[in-house]
Amino acid sequence: MQLIKLDKSQLGVGLIEILISVVIISISLLGLGALITTSLQTNQSAYAHTTASTLIYDFADRIRSNSAQNYAVNLSYSPPDAPDQSCELNSCTPLQMRNYDVNQWLQLIQTNLTNGDASINIVGQVAQITIVWLSGVNPSDNNTDESLQIQVNI
């Protein structure tokens, strides 16, 4: 059996190689952290858009079911007083049902979307429903208003 002679200058890993490896791994982890942060923000924005879309189509169905009433609402609208009773459990007049629908819908928007607000413009048989909300998770971030506008036939 023959022994292999090792060059003493190449024993082990040098400090420079370790430092370069640590720098490369650190930069990679910072990039991965930025990717995860961006992914979470995009996911939050997509969730808000999906919620807004669902709420718009929910309200379009409410308008269709009570088409005798005018459901037009402007941004920063103060909802009318809700009926003393739930229109889901008791019978209501068409006007009470309209007020109940608007109250319920605006509460859903404000509950599910940060600083959510809405407007509804009705021209003929077409309703243009817009929901506006504040994007971002923290109020201290540089948040921007996002909106979704959909036109539906009623």
PECOR-V893616 format. One record per pair of residues at least 24 apart in sequence whose ideal C-beta (glycine too) atoms are under 10 Angstrom apart, sorted by sequence separation. I is the first residue (numbers start at 1). J is the second residue. D is the distance in Angstrom with one decimal. If there is no record, write none. Layout:
BEGIN
i=I j=J d=D
i=I j=J d=D
END
This chain:
BEGIN
i=69 j=93 d=9.6
i=79 j=103 d=4.7
i=105 j=129 d=9.8
i=109 j=133 d=7.8
i=114 j=138 d=9.9
i=115 j=139 d=8.8
i=127 j=151 d=7.0
i=128 j=152 d=8.3
i=69 j=94 d=5.2
i=70 j=95 d=9.8
i=77 j=102 d=8.0
i=79 j=104 d=9.2
i=82 j=107 d=9.1
i=114 j=139 d=7.9
i=126 j=151 d=5.7
i=127 j=152 d=5.4
i=129 j=154 d=10.0
i=66 j=92 d=9.5
i=68 j=94 d=5.2
i=69 j=95 d=6.4
i=79 j=105 d=8.6
i=105 j=131 d=9.8
i=126 j=152 d=7.3
i=127 j=153 d=7.9
i=67 j=94 d=9.2
i=68 j=95 d=9.2
i=69 j=96 d=9.8
i=71 j=98 d=6.3
i=79 j=106 d=5.0
i=125 j=152 d=9.7
i=126 j=153 d=6.0
i=127 j=154 d=5.1
i=66 j=94 d=5.6
i=69 j=97 d=7.3
i=70 j=98 d=7.7
i=78 j=106 d=9.2
i=79 j=107 d=8.1
i=115 j=143 d=8.7
i=117 j=145 d=9.4
i=119 j=147 d=9.6
i=121 j=149 d=9.8
i=123 j=151 d=9.5
i=125 j=153 d=5.7
i=126 j=154 d=7.2
i=66 j=95 d=9.3
i=68 j=97 d=9.6
i=69 j=98 d=3.9
i=73 j=102 d=6.3
i=77 j=106 d=7.4
i=114 j=143 d=7.8
i=118 j=147 d=9.7
i=124 j=153 d=9.5
i=125 j=154 d=5.7
i=66 j=96 d=10.0
i=68 j=98 d=8.8
i=69 j=99 d=9.0
i=71 j=101 d=7.3
i=115 j=145 d=8.3
i=117 j=147 d=9.3
i=118 j=148 d=10.0
i=119 j=149 d=8.9
i=121 j=151 d=9.3
i=124 j=154 d=9.1
i=66 j=97 d=5.1
i=71 j=102 d=7.0
i=79 j=110 d=9.9
i=65 j=97 d=8.3
i=66 j=98 d=6.0
i=69 j=101 d=8.6
i=73 j=105 d=8.8
i=114 j=146 d=9.6
i=122 j=154 d=7.2
i=69 j=102 d=9.6
i=73 j=106 d=7.9
i=113 j=146 d=8.9
i=66 j=100 d=9.6
i=71 j=105 d=9.3
i=62 j=97 d=8.5
i=63 j=98 d=9.0
i=66 j=101 d=6.8
i=113 j=148 d=9.8
i=62 j=98 d=8.7
i=65 j=101 d=8.5
i=62 j=100 d=9.3
i=63 j=101 d=8.0
i=62 j=101 d=4.4
i=61 j=101 d=9.8
i=62 j=102 d=8.6
i=77 j=117 d=7.8
i=76 j=117 d=6.2
i=77 j=118 d=7.5
i=59 j=101 d=7.4
i=62 j=104 d=8.3
i=75 j=117 d=5.2
i=76 j=118 d=9.7
i=77 j=119 d=7.4
i=58 j=101 d=9.6
i=59 j=102 d=8.6
i=62 j=105 d=6.8
i=74 j=117 d=9.4
i=75 j=118 d=7.1
i=76 j=119 d=8.9
i=77 j=120 d=9.0
i=73 j=117 d=9.6
i=74 j=118 d=9.0
i=75 j=119 d=4.7
i=59 j=104 d=9.4
i=73 j=118 d=6.4
i=74 j=119 d=5.3
i=75 j=120 d=10.0
i=58 j=104 d=9.3
i=59 j=105 d=5.0
i=73 j=119 d=6.0
i=74 j=120 d=8.3
i=58 j=105 d=7.0
i=59 j=106 d=9.6
i=72 j=119 d=8.5
i=73 j=120 d=4.6
i=74 j=121 d=8.6
i=72 j=120 d=5.5
i=73 j=121 d=8.8
i=56 j=105 d=9.6
i=59 j=108 d=9.0
i=71 j=120 d=5.6
i=72 j=121 d=6.2
i=73 j=122 d=9.6
i=55 j=105 d=6.9
i=58 j=108 d=7.7
i=59 j=109 d=9.2
i=70 j=120 d=9.6
i=71 j=121 d=10.0
i=72 j=122 d=5.2
i=55 j=106 d=9.8
i=71 j=122 d=6.5
i=72 j=123 d=9.5
i=70 j=122 d=7.0
i=55 j=108 d=5.9
i=56 j=109 d=9.7
i=54 j=108 d=9.3
i=55 j=109 d=5.9
i=67 j=122 d=10.0
i=72 j=127 d=8.6
i=75 j=130 d=7.8
i=71 j=127 d=7.3
i=72 j=128 d=9.9
i=73 j=129 d=9.0
i=75 j=131 d=9.8
i=76 j=132 d=9.9
i=51 j=108 d=8.9
i=52 j=109 d=8.0
i=55 j=112 d=7.2
i=63 j=120 d=7.9
i=73 j=130 d=9.8
i=75 j=132 d=6.7
i=51 j=109 d=8.8
i=54 j=112 d=9.0
i=55 j=113 d=8.0
i=67 j=125 d=9.1
i=71 j=129 d=9.2
i=59 j=118 d=7.9
i=63 j=122 d=7.7
i=51 j=111 d=10.0
i=52 j=112 d=8.5
i=60 j=120 d=9.4
i=51 j=112 d=5.0
i=52 j=113 d=6.5
i=55 j=116 d=8.5
i=59 j=120 d=7.2
i=51 j=113 d=6.2
i=56 j=118 d=8.5
i=55 j=118 d=8.0
i=64 j=127 d=9.1
i=48 j=112 d=8.3
i=49 j=113 d=9.9
i=52 j=116 d=8.0
i=56 j=120 d=9.4
i=63 j=127 d=5.9
i=47 j=112 d=9.5
i=48 j=113 d=5.9
i=51 j=116 d=9.0
i=47 j=113 d=9.9
i=48 j=114 d=7.9
i=52 j=118 d=9.0
i=63 j=129 d=8.6
i=60 j=127 d=6.2
i=48 j=116 d=9.0
i=59 j=127 d=8.3
i=60 j=129 d=6.6
i=44 j=114 d=9.8
i=59 j=129 d=6.0
i=56 j=127 d=9.3
i=58 j=129 d=9.9
i=57 j=129 d=8.7
i=59 j=131 d=9.1
i=75 j=147 d=9.9
i=56 j=129 d=4.7
i=55 j=129 d=8.7
i=56 j=130 d=8.3
i=56 j=131 d=6.2
i=55 j=131 d=6.3
i=52 j=129 d=9.5
i=52 j=130 d=9.3
i=53 j=131 d=8.7
i=52 j=131 d=4.4
i=51 j=131 d=8.8
i=52 j=132 d=8.9
i=52 j=133 d=6.9
i=49 j=131 d=9.6
i=51 j=133 d=8.7
i=48 j=131 d=9.4
i=71 j=154 d=8.6
i=49 j=133 d=9.5
i=48 j=133 d=6.1
i=48 j=134 d=9.3
i=49 j=135 d=9.8
i=48 j=135 d=7.0
i=67 j=154 d=6.3
i=48 j=136 d=9.8
i=64 j=152 d=8.7
i=63 j=152 d=8.2
i=64 j=153 d=8.9
i=65 j=154 d=9.9
i=45 j=135 d=6.0
i=60 j=150 d=8.0
i=64 j=154 d=5.3
i=44 j=135 d=7.8
i=45 j=136 d=8.8
i=59 j=150 d=10.0
i=60 j=151 d=9.6
i=61 j=152 d=9.2
i=63 j=154 d=5.0
i=44 j=136 d=7.8
i=56 j=148 d=6.8
i=60 j=152 d=4.2
i=62 j=154 d=9.9
i=44 j=137 d=6.2
i=55 j=148 d=9.0
i=56 j=149 d=8.5
i=57 j=150 d=7.6
i=59 j=152 d=8.9
i=60 j=153 d=8.5
i=61 j=154 d=9.4
i=41 j=135 d=8.4
i=52 j=146 d=8.2
i=56 j=150 d=4.9
i=60 j=154 d=6.6
i=41 j=136 d=7.6
i=52 j=147 d=8.1
i=53 j=148 d=6.2
i=56 j=151 d=9.8
i=57 j=152 d=7.3
i=41 j=137 d=7.9
i=52 j=148 d=4.3
i=56 j=152 d=7.5
i=40 j=137 d=8.3
i=49 j=146 d=7.5
i=51 j=148 d=9.4
i=52 j=149 d=9.6
i=53 j=150 d=7.0
i=48 j=146 d=6.6
i=49 j=147 d=9.8
i=50 j=148 d=9.6
i=52 j=150 d=8.8
i=49 j=148 d=6.0
i=41 j=141 d=9.4
i=48 j=148 d=8.7
i=45 j=146 d=6.9
END
